[in-house]
Amino acid sequence: MENTMSGIENRDLQNAVEKSGLQDGMRISFHHHLRHGDRLVAAVLPILERMGLRNLVLCVSSIMGPSCEAVYQAVRAGVISKIETTGLKEPLTGAVLRGELPEPVVFRSHGGRAQGIVDGRTPIDVAFIAASAADKKGNLNGVDGTNRFGSMGYAIVDAAHAAHVIAVTDFISNEPLTHISIPAGQVHQLAVVESIGDRSQISAGTLRQSGRPTEKLIAEKTVGLLTASGSIENGFSFQAGSGAISLLVSRMLSSYMEQNGITALFASGGITGGLVDILESGLVKELLDVQSFDDQASRSLGSNPRHKEISASQYAGPSMEDCVAHRLDIMVLSGTEIDEDFNLNSLTGTNGRILGALGGGPDTAEGANLTVAVMPTMRGRIPTINTRVNTVCTPGEFVDAVVTERGICINPRRTDLEKRLRNAGITTRSITDLRAEVHQITGVPAYPEKNGRVVGIVETRRGDKLDTISLIE
């Protein structure tokens, strides 16, 4: 919603909340670009409790680190009665599975969340937006200031559509910002705090460099599949996740591109320093950044014009035919398990515990020409290849292949891909046979019965119910 004020009045945080018009039962939002370093959620929720606000709906791009404890306390106090997110961690996960929330948590992909906000299904009453820098007019970005975090891709959608926007920063620039992520016209109040968070914690929780032989083998097999598929040619586009195997795939893929004189049109998604290196080497023409995963990426976004900030809608909004997710040639993603129908679970374990998040996986898997899931066949003694996944997050119709240390399985609907691999001398195997081999080693996992109270709902990108999570006694 456009702000018609000629200027932005700086306020302290509590005063800004009091003047926002926030009332019981309304929907509030936050973004998680600071990840484990975020301090805004933990600063705002106690204010809401002191004001006596109750039964708010929390619509957040994800909940990580100390924010999880803050939200849990707000749930216990009755401030928050419903959560809409792509993922969450302890102690919230345990509270959800014990049925401590009055309403089921709604899990949405990044594109699904953006779509719900844009089309009005999930209208935001007050958006709290952390910015690493603001100028005196109220323009915002995430690339300047003490606690830069890079792209504000998730918050851009919130700012454009929320009824009231409270921007929160710890750095006011004396000069007009040259990089503007959110314009002043979308900001109603600007609150100045001592610190919005700790940028050193942005990489925590997901990024892990791998030296494990199994993960290296999977990455090598994945690159072999990608090259044999015919997808790696001048002008192709790709995204690989932030997991250890995906980071290895990106590194090996860049070596292949360099050796063969291939340049990609763009790489997208959560941007890492490794992808910045690929951009600066000239192997990719553009980076399209909805979330920056480390400080190297944050710096690059503020200085390199070929490193571009995009909103969550531009990234993966299902109603946008030309969104980035729909323009991908290759998507490499991970999960907690996959089943014989190629349904992918990235949210729960076989025991029903909440472990991960939807993220942008369902969006990019649907949109990409070639979607490859990468994972070991077991973690400890827990199998990842199963007859049926505990929770469907990405439907199998959008997953073309799974690569493991024990072999490559191709979705039967992709006979063209099977033929290309066979012609390249790459052996594939049936996912049913692979599942049977793995279960001989691990045993068959005992899934919890889904016959109790529903405590979580997994939505499709377009807002339909895809699967549920049940109370664990």
SULKA-V127868 format. One line per field, one symbol per residue. ss: DSSP state (@ for helix, = for strand, . for the rest). psi: psi as a letter, one per 20 degrees, with the letter a starting at -180 (. if undefined). A space follows every 10 residues. Layout:
ss->???
psi->???
This chain:
ss->.........= =.@@@@@@.. ......==== ....@@@=.@ @@@@@@@@@@ .....===== .....@@@@@ @@@@@@...= =====.=... .@@@@@@... ....===..@ @@@@@@@@.. .....===== =.===....= =......... ..@@@@@@@@ @..======. .==....... .=.@@@..== ==....=.@@ @......... ..@@@@@@@@ @@@@@@@@.. ......==== ...@@@@@@@ @@@@@@@@@@ ...======= =.@@@@@@@@ ...======= ==..@@@@@@ @@@...===. .@@@@@.... ...@@@@..= ===...===. ...==..=.. ...=..=... @@@@@@@..= ====...==. .==.==.... ...=.@@@.. ====..==== ....@@@@@@ @@@....... @@@@@@@@@@ @@........ ...======. ....====== ...
psi->pppjqhrppp rrgghgghji jprpirpqqr rkhiciipig gihghhghgh ijqqlqpooq hrpqbhhggg hghhghijgp iqporhrrrq jggghgiiki phqqpopqrg hgggghggjj hmppgppoop piqqrihjqq rjirrhlqjc qkghhggghh iqhppoqprj opphqpphoo gpqhijphqo pprhpibohi jhiqhgpopp jphghggggg hghggghhij hnrpjrqrpq ajrgghhggg ghhhgggghj kppqgqqabp prhhhggggh ijiqhqpooh ppirhghggg hihoiioppq rhghgjohio hkrghijphp pprrrhrqai jjpppjgrrh jiqphcrgbj ghghghhqho ppppqqiqoc joqiorgpqg pogoqhijoh qpprijrppp phimhggggg gghjjpprrp hggggggghh ghrpqoqqpm jappiqppqr hjjqpgrrpq po.
